[in-house]
């Protein structure tokens, strides 16, 4: 079975799982979790906020914050799960060596992750999950990759989301691609629904400098929409040599995030979309910008 077909089948399972259970912040406690980043007017991360500096609303109704954590591995911080999705299609060409080196350097700096899922994709999609104890095996997998085939971006993301659906904690997906999707079975509109239903934060690195100008704008827009749906960010370096700087920015953002958990006052398991609004209310700080996912799908239990 082609990996693209498999990704589509798995995508349906992700949607079903999202409709049946709520995200968990801590084992045994049913909480909705939102990961938020806060920046000042210059775009610099703000890392000194406390629980009392936040308010969170669901469908316009204020919610009581039950859990709060800042950064990684401190206080009530949930475990971190990392997904690295690497484009190894034929268009990578001469850039693959530098791309692999930059990705490995990033993984070496983010040692807080409980496990790492490596997904490499071209015409097909391949995935494997490694614990921190198996870190060397993950690095070796990346080093051995060579380029070939077309670009199944959507299938790769769908496959990762399926695996992440069973994980509790904070989930970060880092997607590197140098072009638009040319092979996936999973259509974009279904992928967008899956991204909104998941509790994964997506960071996209789109190295589009080799793409024709006629398609570059459209590809950039799609990648930005994918990241925005999860409260993540999209970066577009002017050349592959800018990857180290981009990965530094991603790492800075991850380490500055706030994880907020609350038990929704509206408990109806109707599968509806719940709009979430995270606000900073500290009076001495104005012009702060909050970036977080815009909501989630409630669980669904047939009557």
N, C-alpha and C positions, 0 to 999 in steps of 0.2 A: 504493500500500500504506500503510495506517495505520501511524504510528510505533510504536504499541503492538505490532502484529504484528511489525514489524521488530525491535523490542527483544527479543521472545521468541525470534526466530530467532537473533539475535546472542547472546542469553544462552546458547543451547546451544553456540555456538562458544566462549564464555568457559569453560564447563565443560570442553569438550574440550581447550582450550589449557592449562587448569590441570592436567589429567591427563597432559599430554605433556611439560611442561617445568617445571623447578624455577625459583623466582625467582632472579634474578641480582643480586648486589651490585655487581659490577664486571665490565665486559665481558670475556668470555673465561674467567671463573672461575665454576664452578657452586657457588653458595652459597645456603643458605636465609637470608633476612634477616628480622629481627624489629625492629620499631620499638617502643621502650619509653619510657614516661614514668614518672618517679619523683617522688612528692610526700611532704612531711613530714606530721606529725600535723594541721597546720592547713590542709592542702591546697595549700601553696605548692610550686612546682616546685623540685626539687633538681638543680642543674646542675654540681656540682663532682665528680661521680663519675668514676672511671677504669676502664679495662678490667679491672683486677684486682679491682674492687669488684663485679663481676658473675659469676654462674654461670648457665649455661643448660642445660636438660635436655630431651631429646626422648624421650618414652615412658619416662621415669624414668632414662635413661642420660645422664650428663654429656657435654657436647660441648665441643670446643676452639674458643674464639673466634678466628676468623681475621681478621676485620675489625671495626673499632670507630670510630665517629664520634659527635661531640656537636654538636647544633645544626645550623646550615645553612652550607654553603660552607666548612667548615674541615677540614683534614686529609684523611681518607679519605671525607668525606661524599659520598654519591652524588648525582647530579642530582635536583632536585625538580621534580615535575610536579603541577600544581594543577588541580583540577576544581571549577568553581563551578556548582551546580545551583540554578536560580532558579524558584520557583513564580510563574507569571504567570496563574493561573486567575482566573476572574471574582470569586471570593470575596476576592481581594486588595483590590479596591475602592479606597478612598481612601488605603490604606497603600502603594501601589506606588511613589509618588515617593520617600518616605523610605527604603523598602527598597532601591531602586536606588542612592540616594546612599550608604547605609551599605555596600553591597557594593562600590561603586567605591572608597570610602575604604579598605576592607580590602585590595583589590588594589593600591592605591597604596603600602600599607605593606609588602606582601609582595613585594619586588622580587627575591627570591632564586630564584623559580620560573623554570625553563628555558622552560616554556610554560604556557599557560592554556587549558583547555577550558571553554567556556561552553555550558551546557545549559539552555535555557529550556523550560518545559513547561506545558501546560494540557491540553486534550483530546489534543493531539498533542505530540510531542517533537522538538526541533530542537537540533542540536549543531554546534559549530565549534571548531577548535583554532587558537590563535594563539601565535606565538613572542613573546619579549620585545620583539623589534624591531617586532612588530605590535600592541603593547600598546594603542595609541590606537584601533585597530579594534575590539578587544575591549570597550573602554569605550563606544565609540559603539554597539555592538550592544546593550549593556545599557541605555543611555539611551533607545533607540528602542522598547523593548518596551512594549506596552500589554496590558491584561488582557482575557481572554475564556475561555469554555469551562469544562470540568471539570478534575479534578486527576489526572494520570497519573504519580504519584510513582514507583511501582515500575518502570514502563517507562523513566523517565528515568534511574534509578540503573542499571538493566540495560544501557542504551545506553552510559552512561559506562564501566562496567566492561569492556565489550567493547573500547572504544578503548584503555583503560589497559592491557589485557592484553599489548599489544605493546610497551609502554614499559619500559625498564630504569631502575631507580633508585627513589627514594622517591616515593610517590604519596599525595597528600592530596585528599580529596573534601569539599567544604563544601556541604551541602544545606540550603536554606532552603525551608520550606513552612509554610503557615498552616492546613493541615487534613489529613485522612486521604485515602487514595487512593479515588477514585470512578470511575476510568476504565481502569486498566491491564489489559492482557491477561496480563502476567506475574504469576502468583500469588505471594503473600508467601512461601510455603514454598520455592519455587524461588529466589526472590531471596535468601533467607537462605543457601541453599547456595552461591550465587554469591559472596556477601559473604565467606563463610568460605573459599572457594577462592581469592579474590583476595588480593593483597598491598597493598591500598588501606586507608588509615586514614580513617574517616568521622567527620566532625563534623556534627552535626545541629543546626539552629536551628529549633525548633518554636514558631511564634507561634500558639498555640491559644486565645488569650483570647476570640476571637469564636465559638468552637465551643460547641455545647450541652454542658452538664455531663454529660449522659447518654453522650456519645461521647468527651469530652475525655480521660478516664482511659485508655480503650482506645487512642486514638491516641498518647498519650504513651508507653504501654508498648511499642507497636510501634516507635516511633522510637528508644527507648532500646535495644531489642533489636538493632536494625540497627547502631547505633553500637558497642554492646558487642561484637558479633561481630567487629569489626575492631580492637579496642583503642582506639577513639575515644571521643568524649564527645557527650552530648546536652544542649542548653540550651533552657530554656523561659522566655524573658523575659515579664514580666507585660504588656508593651505593646511596640509597635513602636519606641517611643522608647528602649528598652533595647538595641537592636541594636548600637550602637557599643561599649557595654561588653562585650557578648558576644563581638564580633569581636576586641576587645582580648585577651580571655581565650583565645580560639582561637589567636591569633598568639603569645601567651606560651607556650602549650603546645607549639606546633609548634617554636618556637625552642629549647625546653628538652629535646627528645626525644633519645634515644640510638638509634643505628642499629647493630645487632649482626648480624654475618654469621658463619656457620659451615658447614662441610661435614659433613652428617649421617653418622654412623658406619654407620647402617643405609641401605644404598644400593639396596635392593630396589625396583624400579619396579612396585609392585603396586597403586598407586592408593589405598592405605589412608590413613585419617586418622592424623596424627602429632600427638600432644599435646605442646605446648611449654610449659615453665615457666621463666620468667625470675626470678632471685632476686638481691637485693642482699645481699652478705655482709660489708660493711664493719662491723667490730665496734663502732666508736664511734657508730654510728647505729642507733637502734632506733625502731620505729614507722613506718618508711618504707613506703610503698605503691607497688607496681609495677603499672602498667597496660600491657598488651600483648595482642596477639591470642593466642588459646588454642591455636593449632595451624595446620596446613595439610594439604592433601591431597597425598600423594606423587605423583610422575609415574606414569603407567601405560604400560607397553610390553607388548603381547600376546606370549606365548611361542610 
